[in-house]
Amino acid sequence: MARDKQKPEARPIETSPGEMATRYEHPAYGVVQVSRSSGNSRLFGSSLKHQHTIRLSIHRACLDRHLSSDFIHARDNRGLVEIEMSQTQWAQVVSSVGLGSGTPVTLRQVPDEEASVKVTPDIEEPDETADRQHARELREKTEQALAEAKERIAELEALANTSGSIPKKPFREAVRKAKFAVGNAPENVAFVHDRFTETMEDAKEAAKTEIEGHIHALTLQTGLEHLREEGARLLEDHRQGGEDDPDE
């Protein structure tokens, strides 16, 4: 059964005085946080008391688009679920993907048992790809830099056209602002370009990791199937060998 799709909701937020960002929220957005804990814990599936443990928690998340970068973080401190494990259990969780019936863990924070389970909608494809988003941001940053430079030049022209002597203090201030606007323009545009390059490199590495994981899973599955076939053949050979042996 196909799930419904929903676009992330976007709204402007102020990250600092004069600095704005776009915050995206979606019911399917989440983050996993893993931390170390110290104490004297009794854990499910272990006969020992553990001084050092691993805690894993899942939170609802949001994405802030700011400075041509994505900043993902938990929406609040109220986690949806939190579990605690020994370091051995944590190693089993990481190394036994798809194997066995599960690793025992100790539940520390869970929803109420009477709460209904809600299926979240799928995340709808964004209106623009990452490269188009960066291209738009690069164009906007360039236009902003040019507009600011033109504004400073207009201030200098206004002072130059003043009748009589030009006031030194306003003139120096206008020159300072013009130098600042022109001097920062290349750095601001280069910053967006660098973020684009980093994003594309991250995407390439993520795709490489996904491909390697898929190959590893296929290799593991192929190996298990080969072991099953080889085991059945060895058992059959053993049976045939036993039938051929003369009775003592």
N, C-alpha and C positions, 0 to 999 in steps of 0.2 A: 504494500500500500504506500503510495507516494505521499510524502509530507507536503504540507503547505509551505510556500516560500514567503519570506518577509524581508523587506529592505531594512537595513539599520536606520534608526532614527537619528537625525543630525540636528545639533543645536549649537549656537555659538556660546563660548564661555570665555571669561577673562582669566588668563593665567597669571598676569601681573599687571600693574597699572599701565594701561596703554597697549598691552600685548593681548591679542585675541587668538583663540584656537577654536577648532571645530570638534565637538565631542560626538562620537557615534556610540549608540547603545542598541543591543539586540538581545532577545531572550536566550539565544544560544551562545552568547559571548561568556567565556569563563577563563579562569586562570588556576593553575595548580601551584601550590606553594609547598616546598619541602624544607623542613628545618630540623635541627638537632635539639633534643631535649635532655635535660639532666634531672635526676630525682631517684626514686626508689619504686619503680613501677612493676606491678604484676600484670603480665600480658597473657592474653588468650593464646593457647597453643604452645606455651612455654612453661616449663616447671621452675624456671629461675626468676629471681628478682633482678631487674635490669636498671643500672644506674644511668646508662646512656642509651637513648632510644631515638627513633626517627618518627617525626610527625608529618603527615601529609594532609593538606586541607584544600578544598575546592571552593572557590568564590565566584560570584558573578563579576563580570569584568566590563570595562568600557575602553574605547580607543580614542585618544586625543591626537588630532592631526595638527601639528605645530612645528614651525621651522623646517618644513618639508620633511618631517619625520613622523613616524607613528609611535606614540607612547601608550603602551597597554598596561593597565593596572587594575587592581580590584576596586569595585565600586564602593565597597564598605568593608568594615571589619567583621561582619556577620557571615561566617562561612556556611556553605550549604551542608558540608559534611567534613568531619575530621577523624582521621584514624591514627593510631600509634602502633609502631612495630619495633621489634628488636632489629639490630643491624643484620642478623642472619635472615630474618623474614624479609627485610628490605632487599637483600641480595637475591632472595628467591623470587620476589616479585619482578625484579628487573631481568633476571636470567631465565625465567620459565614462562615466557610469553607463549600462549597457546598450548601449554603442556600441563597435565595434571588437572585436578579439580579445584584449584585455587589455593592461595596462601592464607593461613589464618592471620587475622589482624584484630586489634582491639578498637572498638568504636568509642570515640570520645565525644563526638557531637553529630547528631543525626536529626532529620526531620521527625516530627511526631508520627507515630505509627498510623494514626487515623488520617493523616494528611494524604490527599490523593496525589498520584504521580501525574505530572503534566509533561506531555510530549512537546518539545520546543519546535518551532518551525525551522526549516532550512534557511540558510543565509542566501539571499538572492544575489546574483552576480552584480558587481558594482557598475555604475553607469559609464565609468571610464577605467581603462587599464592603468597599471602603475606608471608605465612610460608616458601615457598621455597626461596623467595627473601631474607628473614632474614637468612635462613640457608646458602645461598650463601655468604651473607655479613659477617656472623660469620666466615665462612671458610676463606674468603679472609682476614679478619682482623687478624685471628690467623696466617695465612701464612705470613702476613706482619710483625707481631710481631716476629715470629721465624726468618724470614730473617734478620730483623734488629739486633736481638740478635746474630745471626751467624756472621754478618758483624763486630760487635763490638768485638766478640771473636777472629776473624781473625786479627783484628788490634792489640789485645794484643799478639797473637801468633807471629805476625811479629816483634813486639818490643822485645819479649822474645828471638827470634832467632837472634837478632842483635848482631854482634860481638863486644866484648868489653863491656863497662858499658852501662846500659840502661839509656837514657836521662829521667830525672825525670819529666820534664814538659810534654812531650808527653805521658809518661806513666800515669801520673795522669789524663790527659785529656781523655785517652782511657778508664781508669777505671771508670771515671765519666760517660762517654757515655754508657758504658756497664751496669752500675748500673741503669742508666735512662731507657735503653731499657728493661732490665729484670724487673725492678720495675713497669713500665707502662703497660707491657703486660697483666697481669691479669685484670687491671682496664679497658683497652680498650676492651678486649673480654667480660668482664662482662657488659660493657655499651651496646654493641650490643644485648646481651642476655636480658637485662632489657628492651630495646626498643621493642624486640620481644614480651615479656610478656605484655607490655603496649598496643601494637598494637592488640594482641589477645583479651585483656580485652575490648578495645574500640570496636572491631568488635562484641564481644558478647553483649555489651550494646546496640550497634546500632541495632543488630538483635532483641533484646528484645523490643526495642522501636518500631520497625517496626511491630512486632507481636501485641503489645499492641494497636498501632494505627489501625491496621486492625480489631482487635476485637472491638475496640470502634466504628469504622465505621459500622461494621456489627450490633452492638447493636443499634446504632442510626437508621440505616435503618430498622431494625426489629421493633424498637419502633414506627417509623413513620407508618410503614405498619399496626401495631397493632392499632394505633390511627385511621387510616383510616377505618379499619374494625369495630372497636368499635363505631366510629362515625356513620357509615352507619347503624349499628345495632340499636343504640339509636334512630336515626331518624325514622327507620322503626317501632320500638316499640312505638315511640311517635305518629306516624300516626295511627297505629292500636288502640292505646289507645283513640285517638280522635274519631275514627269511632265507638268505642264501647260506648262512653258516650252518654246518652240520651239527646235529645234536650230539652232545658229549655222552 
